């Protein structure tokens, strides 16, 4: 069994959970985001198709 250390554990990858995780990570926290599917594919975002983009860190993020 593995053990992970984190400062913030976010449960749910909907709009609020995703942005909470991004905000905490941007502030320097070690974040784990747990969801039953990939972010934007479950909960309120599954039917609503909100504008959540998965952009890897790097030059493309600045353009997103």
N, CA, C and O atoms as a GROMACS GRO file, in nm:
protein
  256
    1UNK      N    1   0.084  -0.117   0.000
    1UNK     CA    2   0.000   0.000   0.000
    1UNK      C    3   0.088   0.124   0.000
    1UNK      O    4   0.190   0.129   0.070
    2UNK      N    5   0.051   0.223  -0.078
    2UNK     CA    6   0.126   0.348  -0.088
    2UNK      C    7   0.067   0.454   0.003
    2UNK      O    8  -0.052   0.451   0.034
    3UNK      N    9   0.151   0.545   0.046
    3UNK     CA   10   0.105   0.660   0.126
    3UNK      C   11   0.145   0.787   0.052
    3UNK      O   12   0.258   0.801   0.007
    4UNK      N   13   0.053   0.878   0.041
    4UNK     CA   14   0.079   1.007  -0.023
    4UNK      C   15   0.064   1.117   0.080
    4UNK      O   16  -0.028   1.114   0.162
    5UNK      N   17   0.152   1.215   0.076
    5UNK     CA   18   0.142   1.331   0.165
    5UNK      C   19   0.086   1.447   0.085
    5UNK      O   20   0.124   1.469  -0.029
    6UNK      N   21  -0.006   1.521   0.147
    6UNK     CA   22  -0.067   1.634   0.079
    6UNK      C   23  -0.102   1.742   0.180
    6UNK      O   24  -0.123   1.714   0.298
    7UNK      N   25  -0.106   1.865   0.135
    7UNK     CA   26  -0.152   1.975   0.218
    7UNK      C   27  -0.303   1.993   0.204
    7UNK      O   28  -0.371   2.029   0.300
    8UNK      N   29  -0.354   1.969   0.084
    8UNK     CA   30  -0.496   1.989   0.054
    8UNK      C   31  -0.548   1.868  -0.022
    8UNK      O   32  -0.489   1.824  -0.121
    9UNK      N   33  -0.660   1.813   0.025
    9UNK     CA   34  -0.728   1.705  -0.044
    9UNK      C   35  -0.863   1.759  -0.090
    9UNK      O   36  -0.946   1.798  -0.008
   10UNK      N   37  -0.884   1.761  -0.221
   10UNK     CA   38  -1.009   1.809  -0.278
   10UNK      C   39  -1.087   1.688  -0.329
   10UNK      O   40  -1.035   1.609  -0.407
   11UNK      N   41  -1.210   1.674  -0.284
   11UNK     CA   42  -1.296   1.565  -0.328
   11UNK      C   43  -1.399   1.619  -0.425
   11UNK      O   44  -1.486   1.697  -0.387
   12UNK      N   45  -1.388   1.579  -0.550
   12UNK     CA   46  -1.480   1.625  -0.653
   12UNK      C   47  -1.410   1.713  -0.755
   12UNK      O   48  -1.350   1.814  -0.720
   13UNK      N   49  -1.420   1.672  -0.882
   13UNK     CA   50  -1.353   1.745  -0.989
   13UNK      C   51  -1.448   1.831  -1.070
   13UNK      O   52  -1.422   1.858  -1.188
   14UNK      N   53  -1.557   1.875  -1.009
   14UNK     CA   54  -1.646   1.970  -1.077
   14UNK      C   55  -1.582   2.107  -1.082
   14UNK      O   56  -1.465   2.122  -1.045
   15UNK      N   57  -1.655   2.207  -1.126
   15UNK     CA   58  -1.597   2.342  -1.139
   15UNK      C   59  -1.536   2.394  -1.008
   15UNK      O   60  -1.424   2.444  -1.009
   16UNK      N   61  -1.608   2.382  -0.898
   16UNK     CA   62  -1.557   2.435  -0.770
   16UNK      C   63  -1.436   2.357  -0.722
   16UNK      O   64  -1.337   2.416  -0.679
   17UNK      N   65  -1.442   2.224  -0.729
   17UNK     CA   66  -1.330   2.143  -0.685
   17UNK      C   67  -1.205   2.163  -0.768
   17UNK      O   68  -1.095   2.172  -0.714
   18UNK      N   69  -1.223   2.170  -0.898
   18UNK     CA   70  -1.109   2.190  -0.987
   18UNK      C   71  -1.041   2.323  -0.961
   18UNK      O   72  -0.919   2.330  -0.948
   19UNK      N   73  -1.119   2.429  -0.952
   19UNK     CA   74  -1.059   2.561  -0.929
   19UNK      C   75  -1.002   2.573  -0.789
   19UNK      O   76  -0.904   2.644  -0.769
   20UNK      N   77  -1.061   2.505  -0.690
   20UNK     CA   78  -1.003   2.504  -0.556
   20UNK      C   79  -0.866   2.437  -0.558
   20UNK      O   80  -0.772   2.485  -0.496
   21UNK      N   81  -0.856   2.326  -0.630
   21UNK     CA   82  -0.728   2.255  -0.641
   21UNK      C   83  -0.624   2.338  -0.714
   21UNK      O   84  -0.509   2.345  -0.671
   22UNK      N   85  -0.664   2.402  -0.823
   22UNK     CA   86  -0.571   2.487  -0.899
   22UNK      C   87  -0.525   2.604  -0.813
   22UNK      O   88  -0.406   2.636  -0.811
   23UNK      N   89  -0.617   2.667  -0.742
   23UNK     CA   90  -0.582   2.782  -0.658
   23UNK      C   91  -0.486   2.743  -0.547
   23UNK      O   92  -0.389   2.814  -0.520
   24UNK      N   93  -0.513   2.630  -0.482
   24UNK     CA   94  -0.426   2.584  -0.374
   24UNK      C   95  -0.287   2.549  -0.427
   24UNK      O   96  -0.187   2.582  -0.364
   25UNK      N   97  -0.281   2.482  -0.541
   25UNK     CA   98  -0.152   2.446  -0.601
   25UNK      C   99  -0.074   2.571  -0.643
   25UNK      O  100   0.047   2.577  -0.626
   26UNK      N  101  -0.144   2.669  -0.697
   26UNK     CA  102  -0.079   2.794  -0.737
   26UNK      C  103  -0.020   2.865  -0.616
   26UNK      O  104   0.083   2.932  -0.626
   27UNK      N  105  -0.085   2.850  -0.500
   27UNK     CA  106  -0.036   2.912  -0.377
   27UNK      C  107   0.077   2.831  -0.313
   27UNK      O  108   0.131   2.871  -0.210
   28UNK      N  109   0.113   2.718  -0.374
   28UNK     CA  110   0.226   2.640  -0.326
   28UNK      C  111   0.191   2.515  -0.247
   28UNK      O  112   0.280   2.446  -0.199
   29UNK      N  113   0.063   2.484  -0.233
   29UNK     CA  114   0.022   2.365  -0.158
   29UNK      C  115   0.040   2.240  -0.243
   29UNK      O  116   0.030   2.243  -0.366
   30UNK      N  117   0.067   2.130  -0.176
   30UNK     CA  118   0.068   1.999  -0.241
   30UNK      C  119  -0.076   1.951  -0.242
   30UNK      O  120  -0.136   1.931  -0.137
   31UNK      N  121  -0.131   1.931  -0.362
   31UNK     CA  122  -0.274   1.906  -0.376
   31UNK      C  123  -0.300   1.769  -0.438
   31UNK      O  124  -0.232   1.728  -0.532
   32UNK      N  125  -0.399   1.700  -0.384
   32UNK     CA  126  -0.454   1.581  -0.446
   32UNK      C  127  -0.600   1.610  -0.474
   32UNK      O  128  -0.675   1.648  -0.383
   33UNK      N  129  -0.642   1.592  -0.599
   33UNK     CA  130  -0.781   1.608  -0.638
   33UNK      C  131  -0.834   1.469  -0.672
   33UNK      O  132  -0.781   1.403  -0.761
   34UNK      N  133  -0.938   1.425  -0.602
   34UNK     CA  134  -0.995   1.291  -0.625
   34UNK      C  135  -1.136   1.304  -0.681
   34UNK      O  136  -1.218   1.379  -0.628
   35UNK      N  137  -1.163   1.232  -0.789
   35UNK     CA  138  -1.295   1.231  -0.850
   35UNK      C  139  -1.320   1.094  -0.908
   35UNK      O  140  -1.226   1.018  -0.932
   36UNK      N  141  -1.446   1.061  -0.931
   36UNK     CA  142  -1.479   0.929  -0.985
   36UNK      C  143  -1.450   0.917  -1.134
   36UNK      O  144  -1.451   0.806  -1.188
   37UNK      N  145  -1.424   1.027  -1.200
   37UNK     CA  146  -1.391   1.028  -1.343
   37UNK      C  147  -1.288   1.139  -1.365
   37UNK      O  148  -1.240   1.198  -1.269
   38UNK      N  149  -1.254   1.166  -1.490
   38UNK     CA  150  -1.162   1.278  -1.514
   38UNK      C  151  -1.236   1.408  -1.490
   38UNK      O  152  -1.359   1.412  -1.498
   39UNK      N  153  -1.164   1.514  -1.461
   39UNK     CA  154  -1.226   1.644  -1.432
   39UNK      C  155  -1.312   1.688  -1.550
   39UNK      O  156  -1.270   1.682  -1.666
   40UNK      N  157  -1.432   1.731  -1.519
   40UNK     CA  158  -1.524   1.776  -1.622
   40UNK      C  159  -1.609   1.667  -1.683
   40UNK      O  160  -1.687   1.694  -1.774
   41UNK      N  161  -1.596   1.543  -1.634
   41UNK     CA  162  -1.672   1.433  -1.694
   41UNK      C  163  -1.776   1.374  -1.601
   41UNK      O  164  -1.842   1.276  -1.636
   42UNK      N  165  -1.792   1.431  -1.482
   42UNK     CA  166  -1.891   1.378  -1.389
   42UNK      C  167  -1.958   1.492  -1.314
   42UNK      O  168  -1.916   1.608  -1.325
   43UNK      N  169  -2.061   1.460  -1.240
   43UNK     CA  170  -2.132   1.560  -1.162
   43UNK      C  171  -2.198   1.664  -1.252
   43UNK      O  172  -2.245   1.630  -1.360
   44UNK      N  173  -2.202   1.791  -1.207
   44UNK     CA  174  -2.273   1.893  -1.283
   44UNK      C  175  -2.210   1.924  -1.418
   44UNK      O  176  -2.277   1.978  -1.507
   45UNK      N  177  -2.084   1.892  -1.434
   45UNK     CA  178  -2.017   1.924  -1.561
   45UNK      C  179  -2.046   1.821  -1.670
   45UNK      O  180  -2.025   1.850  -1.788
   46UNK      N  181  -2.093   1.704  -1.633
   46UNK     CA  182  -2.117   1.598  -1.732
   46UNK      C  183  -2.224   1.639  -1.833
   46UNK      O  184  -2.205   1.622  -1.953
   47UNK      N  185  -2.334   1.693  -1.786
   47UNK     CA  186  -2.443   1.731  -1.877
   47UNK      C  187  -2.431   1.875  -1.923
   47UNK      O  188  -2.470   1.909  -2.035
   48UNK      N  189  -2.375   1.961  -1.838
   48UNK     CA  190  -2.371   2.104  -1.870
   48UNK      C  191  -2.258   2.144  -1.962
   48UNK      O  192  -2.262   2.252  -2.021
   49UNK      N  193  -2.157   2.060  -1.975
   49UNK     CA  194  -2.041   2.092  -2.060
   49UNK      C  195  -1.985   2.230  -2.030
   49UNK      O  196  -1.970   2.313  -2.120
   50UNK      N  197  -1.954   2.255  -1.902
   50UNK     CA  198  -1.894   2.383  -1.866
   50UNK      C  199  -1.756   2.394  -1.927
   50UNK      O  200  -1.701   2.296  -1.975
   51UNK      N  201  -1.702   2.511  -1.926
   51UNK     CA  202  -1.575   2.538  -1.995
   51UNK      C  203  -1.455   2.509  -1.906
   51UNK      O  204  -1.382   2.601  -1.870
   52UNK      N  205  -1.433   2.384  -1.871
   52UNK     CA  206  -1.314   2.344  -1.798
   52UNK      C  207  -1.217   2.284  -1.898
   52UNK      O  208  -1.251   2.189  -1.970
   53UNK      N  209  -1.097   2.337  -1.903
   53UNK     CA  210  -0.996   2.287  -1.995
   53UNK      C  211  -0.883   2.227  -1.914
   53UNK      O  212  -0.847   2.279  -1.808
   54UNK      N  213  -0.828   2.120  -1.962
   54UNK     CA  214  -0.713   2.059  -1.900
   54UNK      C  215  -0.590   2.106  -1.977
   54UNK      O  216  -0.560   2.053  -2.084
   55UNK      N  217  -0.520   2.203  -1.922
   55UNK     CA  218  -0.404   2.260  -1.988
   55UNK      C  219  -0.281   2.228  -1.905
   55UNK      O  220  -0.272   2.266  -1.788
   56UNK      N  221  -0.187   2.158  -1.964
   56UNK     CA  222  -0.064   2.124  -1.895
   56UNK      C  223   0.016   2.250  -1.865
   56UNK      O  224   0.010   2.346  -1.942
   57UNK      N  225   0.091   2.252  -1.754
   57UNK     CA  226   0.177   2.367  -1.725
   57UNK      C  227   0.278   2.388  -1.837
   57UNK      O  228   0.325   2.292  -1.898
   58UNK      N  229   0.311   2.511  -1.864
   58UNK     CA  230   0.407   2.543  -1.968
   58UNK      C  231   0.358   2.658  -2.054
   58UNK      O  232   0.263   2.726  -2.016
   59UNK      N  233   0.421   2.680  -2.168
   59UNK     CA  234   0.386   2.793  -2.255
   59UNK      C  235   0.240   2.793  -2.298
   59UNK      O  236   0.181   2.900  -2.312
   60UNK      N  237   0.180   2.677  -2.320
   60UNK     CA  238   0.040   2.672  -2.365
   60UNK      C  239  -0.055   2.725  -2.259
   60UNK      O  240  -0.161   2.778  -2.292
   61UNK      N  241  -0.018   2.711  -2.132
   61UNK     CA  242  -0.106   2.757  -2.025
   61UNK      C  243  -0.124   2.909  -2.031
   61UNK      O  244  -0.234   2.958  -2.007
   62UNK      N  245  -0.020   2.982  -2.061
   62UNK     CA  246  -0.029   3.128  -2.068
   62UNK      C  247  -0.124   3.173  -2.179
   62UNK      O  248  -0.184   3.280  -2.169
   63UNK      N  249  -0.137   3.092  -2.283
   63UNK     CA  250  -0.224   3.128  -2.395
   63UNK      C  251  -0.368   3.085  -2.372
   63UNK      O  252  -0.458   3.131  -2.443
   64UNK      N  253  -0.393   2.998  -2.274
   64UNK     CA  254  -0.529   2.944  -2.252
   64UNK      C  255  -0.623   3.046  -2.192
   64UNK      O  256  -0.739   3.016  -2.168
   0.00000   0.00000   0.00000
